[in-house]
Amino acid sequence: MTDSRRKRGYVGIANQIWDEVIRRDFTKRQKDVLMFLWRLSYGCNQTVAVVPRQKDFALCGVGENKAGDELKHLAACKVIFRNGNEYRFNEDFEFWQISPVKGWDDERFKELIHLNIEVSKKCKSVDEPKPAPRLRLKKGKLPRTVTFSRKKTSQKGNFPSGNNFPKREAEFSAELPEKGRNIEKNFPKREDGESSNPSGARDTAALNTSFKDSKDIYIAQFDEFWNLYPKKVGKKKAQEKFIKLAPDLDFEKVMTGTRNYISYCKRVNRYFKDGATFVNQQGWDDFAEGDGLVDQTAGQSKAPPLEKIKVTKEDQEFYDRLYGQSSGTT
């Protein structure tokens, strides 16, 4: 059976952080995500957790779609910071924008902590082995034998020859002295009136700036894509979906596939999908390697089958302007 107390490997989380996680109204999925990130960051002796794919969060019981929503919420509430596939936990819980649970009672919680500390002290005193009794000798008398191991040897010099004495193993205390203790190095103990992270304001500002810069890049990439795409329908939904997908996308592949799709539709006189539909279906993936027209060597089309689209009057006018002539339906 595994001993739950720390030994060779453990995740060092300060009690202050645990208290705040208990006190705040996190959902079960959010707590699962946080513990998953803690294990991959602090449990691996680093402050950043690297999760290459969003579907990896299924390992902690949170599906890919739900994981995206929870990560977005935790980032918006300043509990974590995200930069691509890197996630950093915000140790400055004063900045968390998560409300307390309804039944929280700070005084009662402190009473329970104090109660369990007292119980722990009593159990520790019972479990500790009693010191061995001291050997008392009568004045002027010495013991006839001296015990080095299980064998008794004479005191007149008949000791075992060579280096046959039992070696004493070095003993190390499992607990460090209070002074100089730095086990929970990620959460140093702070004095009254001192911030839990003296440079926390600067670190938080830097991480927030990095996160905002990444989002600005994704918005700029979407604008470039949207300017290229002909049928600009559903821009708001398309932008939200694009920014959500952006951390895992190859933007050059997106633009290449989109250009190939536009070329394909024009050359075969096919109607374009709405912009929001194209983004939601990630249509660029189907045309990443070409416009899908007939391969002269194979003699077959590489284009994926496209569904027929119902054409409205507005769509017909749009394509009349685009091609400069009346188009038939597909």
C-alpha positions in Angstrom: 0.0 0.0 0.0 1.3 3.4 -0.9 2.1 5.8 1.9 0.4 9.2 1.2 2.9 11.1 3.2 5.6 12.8 1.0 8.8 10.8 0.4 10.9 11.0 -2.8 8.4 12.8 -5.0 5.5 15.1 -4.1 3.7 18.2 -5.2 4.5 21.1 -2.9 1.5 23.3 -2.4 1.4 25.8 0.4 -1.5 25.5 2.9 -2.5 29.1 2.1 -3.2 28.0 -1.5 -5.1 24.9 -0.4 -7.2 27.1 2.0 -8.1 29.5 -0.9 -9.0 26.6 -3.3 -11.3 25.2 -0.6 -12.8 28.6 0.2 -13.4 29.6 -3.5 -16.4 28.4 -5.4 -14.6 26.3 -8.1 -16.5 23.7 -10.0 -15.3 20.1 -10.0 -14.0 20.3 -13.5 -12.0 23.5 -12.6 -10.4 21.7 -9.6 -9.6 18.7 -11.8 -7.9 21.0 -14.3 -5.9 22.8 -11.5 -4.7 19.6 -9.9 -3.7 18.3 -13.4 -1.6 21.4 -14.0 -0.1 21.3 -10.5 1.1 17.7 -11.1 2.7 18.7 -14.4 4.3 21.9 -13.1 5.2 21.8 -9.4 5.2 18.0 -9.4 8.0 18.1 -12.1 10.0 20.8 -10.4 8.9 23.7 -12.6 6.4 26.5 -12.6 4.9 25.9 -16.1 2.8 23.0 -17.2 3.2 22.1 -20.9 0.1 20.4 -22.4 0.6 20.0 -26.2 -3.0 19.1 -27.0 -6.2 20.3 -25.4 -7.7 16.7 -25.6 -5.0 15.7 -23.1 -7.2 17.1 -20.4 -9.4 14.0 -20.8 -6.7 12.3 -18.6 -8.2 14.2 -15.7 -11.8 13.5 -16.7 -12.4 16.8 -18.6 -13.3 16.4 -22.3 -11.7 18.5 -25.0 -14.7 20.9 -25.5 -15.3 21.3 -21.7 -11.6 21.8 -21.1 -11.5 24.7 -23.5 -14.3 26.4 -21.7 -12.8 25.8 -18.2 -9.4 27.0 -19.3 -10.9 30.1 -20.8 -12.8 30.8 -17.6 -9.8 30.2 -15.3 -7.7 32.5 -17.4 -10.4 35.2 -17.4 -10.6 35.0 -13.6 -6.8 35.3 -13.3 -6.3 31.9 -11.7 -4.0 30.7 -14.5 -2.1 32.3 -17.4 -1.9 30.7 -20.8 0.6 31.2 -23.6 0.0 28.7 -26.4 0.3 25.2 -24.9 2.0 26.5 -21.7 0.0 27.1 -18.5 1.1 28.9 -15.4 -0.7 28.9 -12.0 -1.2 32.3 -10.4 0.1 32.0 -6.9 -1.2 35.5 -5.9 -4.7 34.5 -4.9 -5.6 38.1 -4.1 -6.1 38.6 -7.8 -8.4 35.7 -8.3 -11.9 36.7 -9.4 -13.7 33.6 -7.9 -16.3 34.2 -5.3 -16.3 32.3 -2.0 -18.6 29.3 -1.4 -21.9 30.1 0.3 -21.3 28.0 3.4 -17.8 29.4 4.2 -17.1 30.2 7.9 -13.5 31.5 8.4 -13.6 31.2 12.2 -15.0 27.6 12.1 -12.3 26.6 9.6 -9.6 27.9 11.9 -11.1 26.0 14.8 -11.0 22.8 12.8 -7.3 23.4 11.8 -6.4 24.0 15.5 -8.3 20.8 16.5 -6.5 18.6 14.0 -3.1 20.1 14.9 -3.6 19.2 18.6 -4.7 15.7 17.6 -1.6 15.3 15.4 0.7 16.3 18.3 -0.9 13.7 20.6 -0.6 11.0 18.0 3.0 11.9 17.3 3.9 11.7 21.0 2.3 8.2 21.2 4.0 6.9 18.1 7.5 8.1 19.0 9.7 5.3 20.4 10.8 5.6 24.0 14.6 6.2 24.5 16.6 3.1 25.6 17.3 3.0 29.4 20.8 4.1 30.4 23.2 1.5 31.7 24.1 2.1 35.3 27.3 0.6 36.7 28.4 0.2 40.2 31.4 2.3 41.1 34.7 0.6 40.3 33.2 -2.2 38.1 33.2 -2.5 34.4 31.0 -4.7 32.2 32.6 -8.0 31.3 31.6 -7.8 27.6 31.1 -5.1 25.0 28.4 -5.6 22.4 29.3 -4.5 18.8 26.9 -6.8 17.0 25.0 -9.9 17.8 28.2 -11.7 18.8 29.8 -11.0 22.2 33.5 -10.5 22.3 36.0 -10.4 25.1 37.2 -7.0 26.4 40.8 -8.3 26.6 41.5 -7.4 23.0 40.0 -10.4 21.2 38.0 -8.2 18.8 37.2 -9.3 15.3 40.2 -8.8 13.0 40.2 -6.4 10.0 37.3 -4.2 9.1 34.6 -6.5 10.3 33.0 -4.0 12.7 29.4 -3.3 11.8 29.1 0.0 10.0 26.7 2.5 11.2 24.5 4.0 8.6 24.2 7.7 8.4 20.9 8.9 9.9 19.0 11.8 8.4 16.1 13.5 9.9 12.9 13.5 7.9 12.2 17.0 9.2 14.3 20.0 8.7 14.8 22.5 11.5 12.3 25.3 11.5 15.0 27.9 10.9 16.1 27.8 7.2 13.2 25.5 6.2 12.5 25.9 2.5 10.6 22.8 1.5 7.7 24.7 -0.1 10.1 26.9 -2.1 7.4 27.9 -4.5 5.4 29.5 -1.6 7.8 31.2 0.7 6.5 32.1 4.2 5.6 35.8 4.3 5.7 38.3 7.1 2.6 40.2 8.3 1.9 43.0 5.9 4.2 41.6 3.2 2.9 40.3 -0.2 3.1 36.6 -0.8 5.2 37.5 -3.9 7.2 40.7 -3.6 7.6 40.9 -7.3 4.2 39.4 -8.0 2.8 42.6 -9.4 5.5 42.7 -12.1 5.3 39.0 -12.8 1.5 39.1 -13.1 1.6 42.1 -15.3 4.2 40.5 -17.5 2.2 37.3 -17.8 -1.0 39.2 -18.5 0.8 41.2 -21.2 2.1 38.0 -22.8 -1.5 36.5 -22.8 -2.9 39.7 -24.3 -0.2 39.8 -26.9 -1.0 36.2 -28.0 -4.7 37.1 -28.3 -3.8 40.2 -30.3 -1.8 38.0 -32.7 -4.7 35.7 -33.1 -7.1 38.6 -33.9 -4.6 39.9 -36.5 -4.4 36.5 -38.1 -8.2 36.2 -38.2 -8.4 39.7 -39.9 -5.9 38.6 -42.5 -7.9 35.4 -43.1 -11.2 37.3 -43.2 -10.0 39.8 -45.7 -9.0 36.9 -48.0 -12.2 34.9 -47.7 -14.9 36.0 -50.2 -18.2 35.2 -48.5 -18.0 37.2 -45.2 -21.1 35.8 -43.4 -21.1 35.3 -39.6 -17.9 37.2 -38.7 -18.5 37.3 -34.9 -18.9 33.5 -34.6 -16.1 32.9 -37.0 -13.7 35.1 -35.0 -14.6 33.4 -31.7 -14.1 30.0 -33.2 -10.8 31.0 -34.9 -9.3 32.5 -31.7 -10.3 29.3 -29.8 -8.5 27.1 -32.4 -5.6 29.5 -33.0 -3.1 28.1 -30.4 -3.2 24.7 -32.2 -3.2 26.0 -35.8 -0.5 26.4 -38.4 -1.5 29.8 -39.8 0.4 29.3 -43.1 -1.4 26.1 -43.6 -4.7 27.9 -42.9 -4.0 30.6 -45.5 -2.7 28.1 -48.1 -5.7 25.8 -47.7 -8.1 28.8 -47.9 -6.5 30.1 -51.1 -6.7 26.6 -52.6 -10.4 26.4 -51.6 -11.2 29.7 -53.2 -9.3 28.7 -56.4 -11.2 25.4 -56.5 -14.6 27.0 -56.2 -13.9 29.6 -58.9 -12.6 27.0 -61.3 -15.4 24.6 -61.0 -18.1 27.3 -60.6 -19.0 26.1 -57.1 -20.7 28.2 -54.4 -18.6 29.3 -51.3 -19.6 28.3 -47.8 -20.4 31.0 -45.3 -17.3 32.3 -43.5 -18.5 31.1 -40.1 -19.3 27.6 -41.5 -15.9 27.3 -43.2 -14.0 28.2 -40.0 -16.2 26.0 -37.8 -15.5 23.0 -40.1 -11.8 24.0 -40.5 -12.3 23.7 -44.3 -8.7 24.7 -45.0 -7.5 21.2 -43.9 -9.2 19.6 -47.0 -7.3 21.9 -49.4 -4.0 22.2 -47.6 -2.1 20.3 -50.3 -3.7 21.8 -53.4 -6.9 23.1 -55.0 -8.2 19.5 -55.4 -8.6 19.6 -59.2 -7.7 16.6 -61.4 -4.3 15.1 -60.9 -2.9 14.6 -64.3 -0.7 11.6 -63.2 -3.5 9.7 -61.3 -6.4 10.9 -63.4 -8.6 11.3 -60.4 -9.8 14.3 -58.4 -8.2 14.9 -55.0 -10.9 17.2 -53.9 -13.1 16.0 -51.0 -16.9 15.8 -51.9 -18.6 19.0 -50.9 -22.2 19.2 -49.9 -24.8 21.0 -52.1 -25.8 24.4 -50.8 -29.2 25.9 -51.1 -28.8 29.2 -53.0 -30.8 32.2 -51.8 -31.6 35.3 -53.9 -28.9 37.3 -52.0 -26.4 34.5 -52.7 -27.2 34.5 -56.4 -26.6 38.3 -56.6 -23.3 37.8 -54.7 -22.0 35.2 -57.2 -23.3 37.3 -60.2 -21.2 40.2 -59.0 -18.2 37.8 -58.3 -18.1 36.1 -61.6 -19.7 38.9 -63.7 -22.2 36.4 -65.1 -25.2 34.3 -64.0 -24.2 31.0 -62.3 -26.1 27.8 -62.3 -26.8 25.8 -59.2 -24.6 22.9 -58.2 
